[in-house]
Amino acid sequence: MGRIASLASSLGTDQTPIAIEIEHFIHIISGVAVFLGVTFFILAFILGYEPIEAVVFLIGIIVANVPEGLLATVTVCLTLTAKRMAKKNCLVKNLEAVETLGSTSTICSDKTGTLTQNRMTVAHVWYDMKILKGDTVPGKKDREFDLKEATCNALIRIATLCNRAVFLSGQSDKHVLSRNCQGDASESALLKAVEIAWADQGTTTVDVRSNHKKVAEIPFNSTNKYQVSVHEMPDENQHLLVMKGAPERILDRCSSILIEGEIKDMPEDSEYRTKFNTAYMQLGGMGERVLGFCHSFLDPERFPKGFAFDNDEVNFPLEGLTFVGLMAMIDPPRANVPEAVAKCKSAGIKVIMVTGDHPITAAAIAKNVGIISEDSNTVDDVAKNMGIPVEEVDPNQVNAAVVHGSKLKEMTAEDLDNLLVDHTEIVFARTSPQQKLIIVEAFQRAGQIVAVTGDGVNDSPALKKADIGIAMGIAGSDVSKEAADMILLDDNFASIVTGVEEGRLIFDNLKKSIAYTLTSNIPEISPFLFFIVLSIPLPLGTVCILFIDLGTDLWPAISLAYEKAESDIMTRQPRDPLKDRLVNERLISLSYGQIGMIQATAGFFYLLCDHGGERIPTLHTAWYS
């Protein structure tokens, strides 16, 4: 926790894209205003005006150039958009983040709960070298595994004991699969599966847990990728150690395997390991999240009842265990995610999956939702199609990449930069939260504007580093919500796409508001210029200009925030922050050179018609006499 807090607090907060644009605009306007003001202040002295008149002239020019209502206009426009986004389940914490989302060119998204429904059910189990179905639909019995088999009994017992999830009270009338649980999605799915299995034996998970008192536990973390607990065996002077986690990590800690209730040795070259890999690939290829389970009966002489187990300085064995089996959970993609991903692609936005799941599972889900296109191939796909080892495939032949966290750890910054350039579709699997930060920094080095989703405490550095951090409103931790700029109230990826559309719309509407605001500058400056050059009486004073800028001009400028989106708003490429500026030459030309000139000409035309054109020039001296 200390390392994460230190990492998050050490990250500086960069300016948002809209802040950079407004600062750029202010520099231009300020430069023009001061230059014109000082120039004509000097000119006034040369033409023989009194110092006080020259100062008034200087102030008038500067006031006429600066759009005083811009601050109110921008703030109101951003607030109105934030209010609209809140109705669409995007809660914006930082107003400037509204436009940042519209400028986003890369979205780094979690898988579980964001792209998928976060409603896991145990679809398959693997033990005794066979894959069997589980119950996935309430009221329909599809389960093929039976607790009467010794290995299955051991597997279900591990999934029951090495599990922190519990059912919420008052749901006894509901089917087990429809009940709500307290705990994460994976453990809740396991709890429901084992509850159904124990019901056939006339018992419950609560009874099994009470009969096996927990005496020690090492919780799951993203580094170890396993969870361990130690329990007292009922009516025996012995302890049972149970472990679950990433299957490859669990298998590495096992030296034997349970087959039909008997413990068999499992050396490195064992056929059991080959069959395990085949089953793992098959289940992962179906897009299922797979967990491995193992146990060990501890020596009663070394670990008698009452032994003081230490979770910090671990004083019990975590290797040489007995592998029992696998349980695979299905978490279906959200229905509207494929359409949302397709919208992002048509808008020129890269969608990158960053997940802790196995690469096979991650790739399967990525293909389901469209992150990896149907016509794209990964290195594994090419190797499989050509019947050659993965090592022989040229990485440059493929445009989609699935990168394992261990491989990412070995990459240099240059290697990672090249990977992002060479591949348009990327999935990062088995990554740690710290690696998510590395991925964000790599995209930012490439000049991308990055949005990142996250829900855990460990995600806070990446959320803070990203151009816009997006936390999950339902599954997200308080720390991640604090670090983020925006919160998804429904944890749904499709809501991000809605936010992108609103962000692009606000940029377009701000352009219109600023263009409208700047059109009044020429009509406000020109009376001062004619006042000094042609000695025309000043028809528009400084106070009057302030009334126009902060009064009559303000409401039409704000009303432009209600403009509807253009039809092509989600088919354009993302805005290039170096070229596509909020205020550019075209906008200045339109506001100053065209509309401003027309307004100024119309004003003087009325003045000359009303007072007579031949009397106005040189009238200044007599006017004030």
C-alpha positions as CSV (number, residue, x, y, z in Angstrom):
1,M,0.0,0.0,0.0
2,G,2.9,2.3,0.8
3,R,4.6,1.7,-2.5
4,I,1.3,2.3,-4.4
5,A,0.6,5.5,-2.4
6,S,4.2,6.7,-3.1
7,L,4.0,5.9,-6.8
8,A,0.6,7.7,-7.2
9,S,1.6,10.8,-5.2
10,S,4.9,11.1,-7.1
11,L,3.1,11.4,-10.5
12,G,2.6,15.0,-11.6
13,T,-0.7,16.1,-13.1
14,D,-0.2,17.3,-16.7
15,Q,-2.4,19.9,-18.3
16,T,-5.5,18.6,-20.0
17,P,-5.8,19.1,-23.7
18,I,-8.5,21.8,-23.4
19,A,-6.4,23.7,-20.8
20,I,-3.5,23.7,-23.3
21,E,-5.8,25.0,-26.0
22,I,-7.3,27.8,-23.9
23,E,-3.8,28.8,-22.7
24,H,-2.7,28.9,-26.4
25,F,-5.7,31.0,-27.3
26,I,-5.1,33.4,-24.4
27,H,-1.4,33.8,-25.4
28,I,-2.5,34.8,-28.9
29,I,-5.2,37.2,-27.8
30,S,-3.0,38.8,-25.1
31,G,-0.2,39.3,-27.6
32,V,-2.5,40.9,-30.1
33,A,-4.2,43.1,-27.5
34,V,-1.0,44.4,-26.0
35,F,0.7,44.9,-29.4
36,L,-2.2,46.9,-30.8
37,G,-2.7,48.8,-27.5
38,V,1.0,49.9,-27.2
39,T,1.3,50.6,-30.9
40,F,-1.7,53.0,-31.0
41,F,-0.7,54.5,-27.6
42,I,2.6,55.6,-29.2
43,L,0.7,56.7,-32.3
44,A,-1.6,58.9,-30.2
45,F,1.4,60.7,-28.7
46,I,2.9,61.2,-32.2
47,L,-0.5,62.7,-33.4
48,G,-0.4,65.1,-30.4
49,Y,-3.1,63.7,-28.2
50,E,-3.1,64.4,-24.4
51,P,-1.5,61.7,-22.2
52,I,-4.9,60.9,-20.5
53,E,-6.5,60.4,-23.9
54,A,-3.7,58.1,-25.0
55,V,-4.1,56.0,-21.9
56,V,-7.9,55.7,-22.4
57,F,-7.2,54.7,-25.9
58,L,-4.7,52.0,-24.7
59,I,-7.2,50.6,-22.2
60,G,-10.0,50.6,-24.8
61,I,-7.9,48.7,-27.4
62,I,-6.9,46.0,-24.8
63,V,-10.5,45.7,-23.4
64,A,-11.9,45.5,-27.0
65,N,-9.5,42.7,-27.9
66,V,-9.9,40.5,-24.8
67,P,-13.1,38.4,-24.7
68,E,-14.1,38.9,-21.1
69,G,-17.1,36.5,-21.4
70,L,-14.9,33.6,-22.5
71,L,-14.4,32.2,-18.9
72,A,-18.1,32.1,-18.2
73,T,-18.8,30.7,-21.7
74,V,-16.3,27.8,-21.4
75,T,-17.3,27.0,-17.8
76,V,-21.0,26.9,-18.6
77,C,-20.5,24.8,-21.8
78,L,-18.4,22.2,-19.9
79,T,-20.9,22.1,-17.0
80,L,-23.8,21.6,-19.4
81,T,-22.0,18.7,-21.1
82,A,-21.0,17.2,-17.7
83,K,-24.6,17.3,-16.7
84,R,-25.7,15.5,-20.0
85,M,-23.0,12.9,-19.5
86,A,-24.1,12.2,-15.9
87,K,-27.5,11.2,-17.3
88,K,-25.7,8.7,-19.5
89,N,-23.8,7.1,-16.5
90,C,-20.6,9.1,-16.9
91,L,-19.9,11.1,-13.8
92,V,-17.3,13.7,-14.4
93,K,-15.2,14.8,-11.5
94,N,-13.0,17.3,-13.3
95,L,-14.8,19.6,-15.8
96,E,-11.8,19.8,-18.2
97,A,-12.0,16.0,-18.5
98,V,-15.2,16.4,-20.5
99,E,-13.3,17.5,-23.6
100,T,-10.3,15.2,-22.9
101,L,-12.4,12.1,-23.5
102,G,-13.4,13.6,-26.9
103,S,-9.7,14.0,-27.8
104,T,-8.8,10.4,-26.7
105,S,-7.0,8.3,-29.3
106,T,-6.3,5.2,-27.2
107,I,-8.5,3.5,-24.6
108,C,-6.8,0.9,-22.3
109,S,-9.6,-1.1,-20.9
110,D,-10.0,-3.8,-18.3
111,K,-11.8,-7.0,-19.3
112,T,-13.8,-8.2,-16.3
113,G,-16.8,-6.1,-15.5
114,T,-16.0,-3.4,-18.2
115,L,-16.1,-5.4,-21.4
116,T,-17.8,-8.4,-19.8
117,Q,-20.9,-8.6,-17.5
118,N,-19.0,-9.5,-14.3
119,R,-21.6,-12.3,-13.8
120,M,-19.4,-15.4,-13.6
121,T,-20.7,-19.0,-13.5
122,V,-18.7,-22.2,-13.4
123,A,-19.2,-23.6,-16.9
124,H,-16.6,-26.5,-16.8
125,V,-14.4,-28.4,-14.4
126,W,-11.3,-30.5,-15.3
127,Y,-10.1,-33.4,-13.1
128,D,-9.1,-37.0,-13.7
129,M,-8.0,-35.9,-17.2
130,K,-11.6,-35.1,-18.3
131,I,-13.6,-31.9,-18.9
132,L,-17.1,-31.9,-17.5
133,K,-19.9,-29.3,-17.6
134,G,-21.3,-27.3,-14.7
135,D,-24.7,-25.6,-14.1
136,T,-24.9,-22.2,-15.8
137,V,-28.7,-21.6,-16.0
138,P,-31.0,-21.4,-12.9
139,G,-33.4,-24.4,-12.8
140,K,-31.6,-26.4,-15.6
141,K,-29.3,-29.2,-14.5
142,D,-26.4,-29.5,-16.8
143,R,-23.8,-30.6,-14.2
144,E,-21.8,-33.7,-15.1
145,F,-19.4,-33.9,-12.2
146,D,-20.3,-35.9,-9.1
147,L,-19.1,-35.6,-5.5
148,K,-19.0,-39.4,-5.1
149,E,-15.8,-39.3,-7.1
150,A,-12.9,-38.8,-4.8
151,T,-11.0,-36.2,-6.9
152,C,-14.2,-34.2,-7.5
153,N,-14.9,-34.2,-3.8
154,A,-11.4,-32.9,-3.1
155,L,-11.8,-30.2,-5.8
156,I,-15.1,-29.0,-4.4
157,R,-13.7,-29.0,-0.9
158,I,-10.8,-26.7,-1.9
159,A,-13.1,-24.4,-3.8
160,T,-15.3,-24.1,-0.7
161,L,-12.5,-23.5,1.9
162,C,-10.1,-21.4,-0.2
163,N,-12.9,-18.8,-0.8
164,R,-13.9,-15.7,1.1
165,A,-17.3,-15.1,-0.7
166,V,-20.6,-15.5,1.3
167,F,-24.2,-15.4,0.4
168,L,-26.2,-12.3,1.5
169,S,-28.9,-13.1,4.0
170,G,-32.6,-13.5,3.2
171,Q,-32.3,-15.3,-0.2
172,S,-33.3,-18.8,0.8
173,D,-36.3,-18.7,-1.6
174,K,-34.1,-17.9,-4.7
175,H,-32.2,-20.4,-6.8
176,V,-28.6,-20.6,-5.9
177,L,-27.4,-19.2,-9.2
178,S,-29.7,-16.2,-8.8
179,R,-28.5,-15.3,-5.3
180,N,-26.4,-12.2,-4.5
181,C,-23.0,-12.7,-2.8
182,Q,-20.5,-10.6,-0.9
183,G,-17.1,-11.1,-2.5
184,D,-15.5,-10.8,-5.9
185,A,-17.1,-12.2,-9.1
186,S,-14.8,-15.3,-9.4
187,E,-15.2,-16.4,-5.8
188,S,-19.0,-15.8,-6.0
189,A,-19.2,-18.0,-9.0
190,L,-17.2,-20.8,-7.2
191,L,-19.4,-20.4,-4.1
192,K,-22.6,-20.9,-6.1
193,A,-21.2,-24.0,-7.9
194,V,-20.0,-25.7,-4.7
195,E,-23.3,-24.8,-2.9
196,I,-25.2,-26.7,-5.6
197,A,-22.8,-29.6,-5.4
198,W,-23.0,-29.9,-1.6
199,A,-26.8,-29.7,-1.7
200,D,-26.8,-33.2,-3.3
201,Q,-24.9,-34.4,-0.2
202,G,-27.5,-32.9,2.1
203,T,-25.1,-30.2,3.4
204,T,-24.0,-26.6,2.7
205,T,-20.9,-24.5,2.3
206,V,-21.5,-23.0,5.8
207,D,-21.5,-26.5,7.4
208,V,-18.3,-27.5,5.5
209,R,-16.5,-24.3,6.5
210,S,-17.5,-24.6,10.1
211,N,-16.3,-28.3,10.2
212,H,-12.9,-27.1,8.8
213,K,-11.8,-24.2,11.0
214,K,-9.5,-21.8,9.2
215,V,-6.2,-21.2,11.1
216,A,-4.1,-19.3,8.5
217,E,-4.6,-17.5,5.2
218,I,-2.5,-15.7,2.6
219,P,-4.9,-13.6,0.5
220,F,-4.7,-13.4,-3.3
221,N,-2.4,-10.6,-4.7
222,S,-1.5,-9.6,-8.2
223,T,2.2,-10.6,-7.7
224,N,1.8,-14.2,-6.4
225,K,-1.5,-14.8,-8.3
226,Y,-2.6,-17.4,-5.7
227,Q,-4.5,-17.7,-2.4
228,V,-3.7,-20.1,0.4
229,S,-5.5,-21.1,3.6
230,V,-4.9,-23.8,6.2
231,H,-7.7,-25.6,8.0
232,E,-8.1,-28.1,10.8
233,M,-9.5,-31.5,9.6
234,P,-12.6,-32.5,11.6
235,D,-12.0,-35.3,14.1
236,E,-8.3,-35.6,13.1
237,N,-5.1,-34.2,14.5
238,Q,-4.1,-32.9,11.1
239,H,-4.2,-29.7,9.0
240,L,-5.3,-29.3,5.3
241,L,-3.6,-26.7,3.2
242,V,-5.6,-25.6,0.2
243,M,-4.5,-23.3,-2.6
244,K,-6.2,-21.7,-5.7
245,G,-5.0,-19.3,-8.3
246,A,-3.5,-18.9,-11.8
247,P,-3.3,-22.5,-13.1
248,E,0.4,-22.2,-14.4
249,R,1.4,-20.8,-11.0
250,I,-0.4,-23.6,-9.1
251,L,1.0,-26.3,-11.3
252,D,4.6,-25.0,-10.7
253,R,4.1,-25.6,-7.0
254,C,2.9,-29.1,-7.4
255,S,5.0,-32.3,-7.5
256,S,2.1,-34.8,-7.7
257,I,-1.5,-35.0,-9.0
258,L,-4.6,-36.6,-7.7
259,I,-6.1,-39.2,-10.1
260,E,-9.2,-41.0,-9.1
261,G,-8.4,-40.4,-5.4
262,E,-4.8,-41.6,-5.7
263,I,-1.7,-39.4,-5.5
264,K,0.5,-39.8,-8.6
265,D,4.0,-38.4,-9.1
266,M,4.2,-35.6,-11.7
267,P,7.8,-34.9,-12.8
268,E,8.6,-32.0,-15.2
269,D,8.2,-34.3,-18.3
270,S,5.1,-36.0,-17.1
271,E,2.2,-36.7,-19.6
272,Y,-0.1,-35.2,-16.9
273,R,1.4,-31.8,-17.5
274,T,0.9,-32.1,-21.2
275,K,-2.8,-33.1,-20.7
276,F,-3.1,-30.2,-18.3
277,N,-1.8,-27.7,-20.9
278,T,-4.2,-29.2,-23.5
279,A,-7.2,-28.8,-21.2
280,Y,-6.1,-25.3,-20.2
281,M,-5.8,-24.2,-23.8
282,Q,-9.2,-25.7,-24.7
283,L,-11.0,-24.0,-21.8
284,G,-9.2,-20.7,-22.3
285,G,-9.9,-20.8,-26.0
286,M,-13.7,-20.7,-25.2
287,G,-13.1,-17.4,-23.4
288,E,-13.4,-18.9,-19.9
289,R,-11.4,-17.7,-16.9
290,V,-9.6,-20.7,-15.5
291,L,-8.4,-21.3,-12.0
292,G,-6.2,-24.1,-10.7
293,F,-6.7,-25.9,-7.4
294,C,-4.3,-28.0,-5.2
295,H,-4.0,-29.2,-1.6
296,S,-1.6,-30.9,0.9
297,F,-2.2,-32.8,4.1
298,L,0.4,-31.3,6.5
299,D,2.5,-33.6,8.6
300,P,0.7,-33.9,12.0
301,E,4.0,-34.3,13.8
302,R,5.4,-31.0,12.4
303,F,2.1,-29.2,12.4
304,P,0.0,-30.5,15.3
305,K,-3.3,-28.9,16.4
306,G,-2.6,-25.5,18.0
307,F,0.5,-24.9,15.8
308,A,1.2,-21.1,15.4
309,F,1.0,-20.6,11.6
310,D,2.6,-17.3,10.5
311,N,1.2,-15.6,7.4
312,D,4.0,-13.0,7.1
313,E,7.1,-15.2,7.8
314,V,5.5,-18.2,6.2
315,N,6.3,-21.3,8.3
316,F,4.4,-23.9,6.3
317,P,5.1,-25.5,2.9
318,L,3.9,-23.8,-0.3
319,E,5.6,-26.2,-2.7
320,G,5.5,-30.0,-3.3
321,L,1.7,-29.8,-3.2
322,T,-0.8,-32.1,-5.0
323,F,-2.6,-30.8,-8.0
324,V,-6.3,-31.6,-8.0
325,G,-8.0,-29.9,-11.0
326,L,-9.3,-26.8,-12.8
327,M,-12.5,-24.8,-12.7
328,A,-13.4,-22.6,-15.6
329,M,-15.9,-19.7,-15.4
330,I,-17.7,-18.0,-18.2
331,D,-18.2,-14.2,-18.0
332,P,-20.2,-13.3,-21.1
333,P,-19.4,-10.0,-22.9
334,R,-21.8,-7.2,-22.5
335,A,-24.3,-7.1,-25.3
336,N,-23.6,-3.5,-26.4
337,V,-19.7,-3.8,-26.2
338,P,-19.0,-5.1,-29.8
339,E,-21.0,-2.2,-31.2
340,A,-19.2,0.3,-29.0
341,V,-15.8,-1.1,-30.0
342,A,-16.8,-0.9,-33.7
343,K,-17.8,2.8,-33.1
344,C,-14.4,3.5,-31.5
345,K,-12.6,1.9,-34.5
346,S,-14.6,4.0,-37.0
347,A,-13.7,7.1,-34.9
348,G,-10.0,6.2,-35.2
349,I,-9.7,5.2,-31.5
350,K,-7.5,2.2,-30.6
351,V,-9.1,-0.1,-28.0
352,I,-6.4,-2.0,-26.0
353,M,-7.3,-4.8,-23.5
354,V,-5.2,-4.9,-20.4
355,T,-6.1,-7.8,-18.2
356,G,-4.8,-10.2,-15.5
357,D,-6.3,-13.2,-17.3
358,H,-4.4,-15.8,-19.3
359,P,-3.5,-14.8,-22.9
360,I,-5.8,-17.5,-24.4
361,T,-8.8,-16.3,-22.5
362,A,-8.0,-12.7,-23.1
363,A,-7.6,-13.3,-26.9
364,A,-10.9,-15.2,-27.1
365,I,-12.8,-12.4,-25.4
366,A,-11.0,-9.8,-27.5
367,K,-12.1,-11.6,-30.7
368,N,-15.7,-11.8,-29.3
369,V,-16.0,-8.1,-28.7
370,G,-14.1,-7.0,-31.8
371,I,-10.9,-5.7,-30.3
372,I,-9.1,-8.3,-32.5
373,S,-10.9,-8.2,-35.8
374,E,-12.1,-11.3,-37.6
375,D,-9.6,-10.9,-40.4
376,S,-6.6,-10.3,-38.0
377,N,-4.2,-13.0,-36.9
378,T,-2.0,-13.3,-33.9
379,V,1.4,-15.1,-33.9
380,D,-0.4,-18.1,-32.3
381,D,-3.1,-18.1,-35.0
382,V,-0.4,-18.1,-37.8
383,A,1.6,-20.8,-36.2
384,K,-1.5,-23.0,-35.8
385,N,-2.6,-22.4,-39.4
386,M,0.8,-23.1,-40.9
387,G,1.7,-26.0,-38.5
388,I,4.9,-24.4,-37.4
389,P,6.3,-23.4,-33.9
390,V,5.4,-20.0,-32.7
391,E,9.1,-19.0,-32.6
392,E,9.4,-19.4,-36.4
393,V,6.6,-16.9,-37.1
394,D,7.7,-13.4,-38.2
395,P,6.0,-10.9,-35.8
396,N,5.9,-8.3,-38.6
397,Q,3.5,-10.6,-40.6
398,V,0.7,-10.1,-38.1
399,N,-1.1,-6.9,-37.1
400,A,-2.6,-8.2,-33.8
401,A,-0.5,-9.0,-30.7
402,V,-1.2,-10.8,-27.5
403,V,1.5,-9.9,-25.0
404,H,2.1,-11.9,-21.8
405,G,3.1,-9.9,-18.7
406,S,6.3,-11.9,-18.3
407,K,7.3,-10.9,-21.9
408,L,6.4,-7.3,-21.2
409,K,8.7,-7.4,-18.1
410,E,11.7,-8.3,-20.4
411,M,10.9,-5.5,-22.9
412,T,12.9,-2.3,-23.1
413,A,11.1,1.0,-23.6
414,E,12.2,1.0,-27.2
415,D,10.9,-2.6,-27.7
416,L,7.5,-1.6,-26.3
417,D,7.4,1.6,-28.5
418,N,8.1,-0.5,-31.6
419,L,5.3,-3.0,-30.6
420,L,2.8,-0.2,-30.4
421,V,3.8,1.2,-33.8
422,D,3.9,-2.2,-35.6
423,H,0.5,-3.6,-34.3
424,T,-2.9,-1.9,-34.5
425,E,-4.7,-4.4,-32.3
426,I,-3.1,-5.3,-28.9
427,V,-4.1,-7.4,-25.9
428,F,-1.9,-7.3,-22.8
429,A,-2.5,-10.4,-20.6
430,R,-1.3,-11.6,-17.2
431,T,-0.3,-8.0,-16.5
432,S,0.3,-6.4,-13.1
433,P,-1.2,-3.0,-12.2
434,Q,2.4,-1.6,-12.3
435,Q,2.7,-2.8,-15.9
436,K,-0.5,-0.9,-16.7
437,L,1.4,2.3,-15.8
438,I,4.3,1.3,-18.1
439,I,1.8,0.7,-21.0
440,V,0.1,4.1,-20.4
441,E,3.5,5.9,-20.5
442,A,4.5,4.1,-23.7
443,F,1.3,5.3,-25.5
444,Q,1.9,8.9,-24.2
445,R,5.4,8.8,-25.6
446,A,3.9,8.0,-28.9
447,G,1.9,11.2,-28.7
448,Q,-1.4,9.4,-28.0
449,I,-4.1,10.9,-25.6
450,V,-4.9,7.9,-23.4
451,A,-8.0,7.0,-21.4
452,V,-7.5,4.2,-18.8
453,T,-10.2,2.2,-16.9
454,G,-9.5,0.7,-13.5
455,D,-11.2,-0.5,-10.4
456,G,-8.6,-1.6,-7.9
457,V,-6.3,0.2,-5.5
458,N,-3.3,-1.0,-7.6
459,D,-4.8,0.8,-10.6
460,S,-4.5,4.3,-9.0
461,P,-1.1,5.2,-10.5
462,A,-2.2,4.3,-14.0
463,L,-5.5,6.2,-13.5
464,K,-3.6,9.3,-12.3
465,K,-1.0,9.1,-15.1
466,A,-3.5,8.7,-17.9
467,D,-4.8,11.8,-19.7
468,I,-8.2,10.7,-18.4
469,G,-8.6,8.1,-15.7
470,I,-12.0,6.2,-15.6
471,A,-13.0,4.4,-12.5
472,M,-15.8,1.9,-12.1
473,G,-18.7,3.1,-10.0
474,I,-20.0,-0.3,-8.9
475,A,-16.9,-2.5,-8.6
476,G,-14.4,0.3,-8.1
477,S,-12.5,0.9,-4.9
478,D,-12.6,4.3,-3.2
479,V,-8.9,4.8,-4.0
480,S,-9.4,4.3,-7.7
481,K,-12.4,6.7,-7.7
482,E,-10.3,9.3,-6.0
483,A,-7.5,9.0,-8.5
484,A,-9.8,9.0,-11.6
485,D,-11.2,12.0,-13.5
486,M,-14.4,10.3,-14.4
487,I,-16.6,7.5,-12.9
488,L,-18.7,5.0,-14.9
489,L,-21.8,4.6,-12.9
490,D,-22.8,1.4,-14.7
491,D,-19.2,-0.1,-15.2
492,N,-20.1,-0.4,-18.9
493,F,-17.5,0.2,-21.7
494,A,-20.3,1.5,-24.0
495,S,-20.7,4.5,-21.7
496,I,-17.1,5.5,-22.5
497,V,-18.1,5.7,-26.2
498,T,-21.0,8.0,-25.3
499,G,-18.6,10.2,-23.4
500,V,-16.2,10.3,-26.4
501,E,-19.1,11.6,-28.5
502,E,-20.0,14.2,-26.0
503,G,-16.3,15.3,-25.6
504,R,-16.0,15.8,-29.4
505,L,-19.3,17.7,-29.5
506,I,-18.1,20.1,-26.7
507,F,-14.9,20.8,-28.7
508,D,-16.9,21.6,-31.8
509,N,-19.4,23.8,-29.8
510,L,-16.6,25.7,-28.0
511,K,-15.1,26.5,-31.4
512,K,-18.4,28.0,-32.4
513,S,-18.7,29.9,-29.2
514,I,-15.2,31.3,-29.5
515,A,-15.7,32.2,-33.2
516,Y,-18.9,34.0,-32.2
517,T,-17.3,35.8,-29.3
518,L,-14.3,37.0,-31.5
519,T,-16.5,38.5,-34.2
520,S,-17.3,41.4,-31.9
521,N,-13.6,42.4,-31.5
522,I,-13.2,44.2,-34.9
523,P,-16.4,46.3,-34.4
524,E,-15.2,47.1,-30.9
525,I,-11.6,48.0,-31.9
526,S,-12.4,50.0,-35.1
527,P,-14.1,52.9,-33.3
528,F,-10.9,53.5,-31.3
529,L,-8.8,53.3,-34.5
530,F,-11.1,55.8,-36.4
531,F,-11.2,58.0,-33.2
532,I,-7.4,58.4,-33.3
533,V,-6.8,58.4,-37.1
534,L,-9.8,60.4,-38.4
535,S,-10.7,62.3,-35.2
536,I,-14.2,60.8,-35.3
537,P,-16.0,61.1,-31.9
538,L,-15.7,57.8,-29.9
539,P,-19.1,56.1,-30.4
540,L,-18.3,53.1,-28.2
541,G,-16.7,53.6,-24.8
542,T,-14.8,51.1,-22.6
543,V,-17.7,50.5,-20.2
544,C,-20.1,50.0,-23.1
545,I,-17.7,47.3,-24.5
546,L,-17.7,45.5,-21.1
547,F,-21.6,45.6,-21.2
548,I,-21.6,44.0,-24.6
549,D,-18.9,41.3,-23.7
550,L,-20.4,40.3,-20.4
551,G,-24.0,41.0,-21.2
552,T,-25.6,40.8,-24.6
553,D,-22.8,38.6,-26.2
554,L,-22.7,36.1,-23.3
555,W,-26.1,34.4,-23.8
556,P,-25.8,33.7,-27.5
557,A,-22.3,32.3,-26.9
558,I,-23.6,29.9,-24.2
559,S,-26.6,28.9,-26.3
560,L,-24.2,27.3,-28.8
561,A,-23.4,24.7,-26.2
562,Y,-26.8,23.2,-27.0
563,E,-25.9,22.6,-30.6
564,K,-26.5,19.0,-31.8
565,A,-23.6,16.9,-33.0
566,E,-22.7,16.8,-36.7
567,S,-23.5,13.6,-38.5
568,D,-19.8,12.6,-39.0
569,I,-18.7,13.2,-35.4
570,M,-17.9,9.5,-34.7
571,T,-16.4,8.8,-38.1
572,R,-13.6,11.4,-37.9
573,Q,-10.1,10.6,-36.7
574,P,-9.2,11.8,-33.2
575,R,-8.0,15.4,-32.9
576,D,-4.2,15.9,-33.4
577,P,-3.3,18.1,-30.4
578,L,-0.4,19.6,-32.4
579,K,-2.3,20.6,-35.5
580,D,-6.1,20.7,-34.8
581,R,-6.1,23.7,-32.4
582,L,-9.2,25.2,-30.8
583,V,-8.3,28.6,-32.3
584,N,-6.6,28.3,-35.7
585,E,-6.0,30.5,-38.8
586,R,-9.3,29.6,-40.3
587,L,-11.3,30.6,-37.2
588,I,-9.3,33.9,-36.8
589,S,-9.8,34.6,-40.5
590,L,-13.6,34.0,-40.3
591,S,-14.1,36.0,-37.1
592,Y,-11.8,38.9,-37.7
593,G,-11.5,39.1,-41.5
594,Q,-15.0,38.3,-42.6
595,I,-17.8,38.5,-40.0
596,G,-16.0,41.1,-37.9
597,M,-15.5,43.4,-40.9
598,I,-19.1,43.0,-42.0
599,Q,-20.3,44.0,-38.5
600,A,-17.9,47.0,-38.3
601,T,-18.9,48.2,-41.8
602,A,-22.6,47.9,-40.9
603,G,-22.1,49.9,-37.7
604,F,-20.3,52.8,-39.4
605,F,-22.7,52.7,-42.3
606,Y,-25.5,53.4,-39.8
607,L,-23.4,56.1,-38.1
608,L,-22.7,57.9,-41.3
609,C,-26.2,57.6,-42.6
610,D,-27.7,58.9,-39.3
611,H,-25.3,61.9,-38.9
612,G,-24.1,62.7,-42.4
613,G,-20.9,61.3,-43.8
614,E,-19.2,64.7,-44.6
615,R,-19.5,66.0,-41.0
616,I,-18.2,63.1,-39.0
617,P,-14.4,63.1,-39.8
618,T,-12.4,65.7,-37.9
619,L,-15.5,66.4,-35.7
620,H,-13.7,65.1,-32.6
621,T,-12.2,68.4,-31.5
622,A,-15.5,70.4,-31.9
623,W,-17.5,67.5,-30.3
624,Y,-15.6,67.8,-27.0
625,S,-15.2,71.6,-27.2
